[in-house]
Amino acid sequence: MQTLIINMSSTSPVRGVIYLSRIPPYMGKSKLRKLFANYGEIDRIYLTPEPVANYEKRLKAGGNKRRCYVEGWIEYLNKKDAKMVALKFNNATTGGKKRHNFYRDDVWNIRYLPKFTWEHLEHKIELDKQLAEQQVRSEVTLARKANKFFMQQLDKAREIEGIKKKKKQKKEESEEKPIRFFKQKDPIEGN
């Protein structure tokens, strides 16, 4: 039974993953699949979306509303196809006809990732999500601490203000009352 499993795994080709360190602007998964499917059978594609802050900044400046991606991974069913694509397209222009080709002058930066599986990528994505959640939680706790400290300082300031008002009132009341002076009797000289 175990030899059958080993034989089946040895006949199936080993998958290969390539890393795209830069995705041309507004290029999505379907366009990438269309471009790279000619060189081998693609299984999965993952693209990291641009940060929300960058997207909002671009929109505010009057930019395009289309989604941009920062980096990506493509998994080929055959490792040899992935290596061949990485060698062929690394530092090469996207190319194509000049007319109506938005991506013509963009340069690919592609690396083949040896001994890298899709599970590694999934683990990395999950870890990044957990780190982002942890960072948000820590920022919220810091904001709460700062708010609590501010409220305590505000209460102290109110107390000090109240004390100053009371002192001022007492001073004013004491000025209104007549001050009485008593004559002292001369000391008795003894001897």
LOGUTI-156880 format. One line per 3 residues: number of its first residue (from 1); their letters; for each residue x, y, z of C-alpha. Coordinates in steps of 0.05 Angstrom, whole numbers. Example, Ala and Ser with C-alpha at 12.3 -4.5 7.8 and 13.67 -1.06 7.14 Angstrom:
<doros>
1	AS	246,-90,156  273,-21,143
</doros>
This chain:
<doros>
1	MQT	0,0,0  55,49,18  95,33,-45
4	LII	33,50,-87  29,119,-55  103,131,-65
7	NMS	99,110,-138  39,156,-151  74,216,-119
10	STS	137,204,-159  100,203,-226  63,268,-212
13	PVR	106,328,-229  131,372,-173  97,439,-171
16	GVI	137,503,-178  124,573,-151  149,638,-180
19	YLS	150,705,-145  132,771,-180  163,827,-140
22	RIP	125,880,-179  59,876,-215  46,927,-271
25	PYM	-7,979,-251  -79,955,-255  -59,885,-279
28	GKS	-103,832,-248  -104,757,-240  -140,744,-306
31	KLR	-89,784,-346  -31,749,-311  -62,680,-323
34	KLF	-72,698,-397  1,721,-405  35,663,-367
37	ANY	-11,605,-386  23,600,-453  86,574,-419
40	GEI	56,521,-374  -6,500,-336  -21,548,-279
43	DRI	-56,524,-216  -62,583,-169  -46,657,-169
46	YLT	-42,702,-108  -33,777,-113  -22,823,-53
49	PEP	-68,884,-58  -38,953,-48  -46,983,21
52	VAN	-112,1019,34  -75,1084,50  -42,1084,-19
55	YEK	-108,1070,-53  -143,1127,-16  -86,1174,-30
58	RLK	-89,1158,-104  -164,1168,-106  -158,1234,-69
61	AGG	-107,1258,-121  -157,1242,-176  -128,1174,-195
64	NKR	-159,1111,-222  -207,1070,-179  -183,1004,-206
67	RCY	-148,956,-159  -71,954,-159  -28,898,-133
70	VEG	41,902,-101  69,832,-109  47,763,-130
73	WIE	59,689,-132  41,641,-188  41,565,-178
76	YLN	54,522,-239  35,448,-240  105,432,-266
79	KKD	168,457,-234  206,460,-300  154,507,-330
82	AKM	161,554,-270  238,554,-276  233,567,-351
85	VAL	185,626,-341  229,656,-288  291,652,-332
88	KFN	256,678,-394  217,736,-364  264,762,-310
91	NAT	285,833,-328  246,830,-393  195,880,-416
94	TGG	122,859,-419  126,875,-493  72,870,-545
97	KKR	49,919,-598  57,992,-581  -14,1012,-599
100	HNF	-66,1001,-544  -17,965,-498  -16,997,-429
103	YRD	37,948,-402  86,951,-460  144,984,-425
106	DVW	137,951,-356  195,906,-335  183,840,-301
109	NIR	222,821,-239  210,746,-230  244,695,-186
112	YLP	235,621,-182  228,599,-109  263,533,-98
115	KFT	234,488,-44  176,536,-35  106,508,-34
118	WEH	38,541,-34  29,520,39  88,565,57
121	LEH	52,623,23  -13,608,59  24,604,125
124	KIE	58,671,110  -9,704,93  -40,678,157
127	LDK	19,701,198  15,771,166  -59,775,184
130	QLA	-45,755,256  11,807,261  -35,861,232
133	EQQ	-90,843,281  -40,844,339  -14,912,317
136	VRS	-85,940,314  -99,912,384  -36,943,412
139	EVT	-52,1010,380  -122,1008,410  -94,993,479
142	LAR	-43,1049,473  -98,1097,452  -141,1075,511
145	KAN	-83,1086,559  -69,1155,530  -143,1173,535
148	KFF	-146,1148,607  -84,1188,626  -113,1250,592
151	MQQ	-178,1243,631  -140,1234,697  -100,1297,682
154	LDK	-164,1334,665  -195,1313,732  -133,1335,769
157	ARE	-135,1403,733  -208,1411,754  -192,1394,826
160	IEG	-134,1444,827  -179,1497,796  -232,1484,849
163	IKK	-180,1490,904  -155,1556,875  -226,1583,872
166	KKK	-239,1564,944  -174,1597,966  -192,1659,927
169	QKK	-262,1661,958  -233,1653,1028  -184,1709,1014
172	EES	-239,1754,989  -283,1737,1050  -225,1751,1097
175	EEK	-213,1819,1065  -286,1838,1075  -286,1824,1150
178	PIR	-257,1879,1193  -190,1863,1223  -188,1878,1297
181	FFK	-125,1898,1332  -119,1890,1407  -74,1933,1448
184	QKD	-25,1895,1487  -13,1911,1559  55,1932,1578
187	PIE	95,1877,1610  104,1880,1684  172,1894,1706
190	GN	190,1852,1764  245,1857,1816
</doros>
